[in-house]
Amino acid sequence: IVNAELVYHGSTDVYRLYITDIVKGLLVIEFSYQKEAKQITVLHRNFIDIPKILSEQHKKIPYDATFQAVKILSSQYDSVDKSYTEKILVSTGLYHTLQFKVLFGFDSNIKQVILTKVYLRYAFYNIDDVIHIGNGLMAIQQ
């Protein structure tokens, strides 16, 4: 584990935690928090296999690339379908930065992960596990 990002969904009173697995992708855990009992209850676990998604799109990732950081760009809840759409950014060491759209079904399982954008780098360098977003700009700490 290198980095994690947490989002709270007030409409359903659940949290979703994205955790980077340095070589495989992202672990996504959805849980609720009971204030009175001071405990969490894990509701769902999902995994996003980033190398597999890239391979299916004929994008070759270097064997030594690592997934360093994750940042949630947006999260939208569809009250009719009772589903979520989240846009996330994943920075990698020795590769490009990737943007995904993650679609969750009414049962909170991932229905689809779509690679929506690849931010190209002119050189493949190692990075820290920090992404800053603001005013339409993205900065990745090197």
Secondary structure, DSSP 8 states (H G I E B T S, - for coil): ---EEEEEETTTTEEEEEEEETTTEEEEEEEEEETTTTEEEEEEEEEEEHHHHHHHTT----TT-EEEEEEEEEEEEETTTTEEEEEEEEEEETS-EEEEEEEE-TTSSEEEEEEEEEE--SS-----S-EEEETTEEEE--
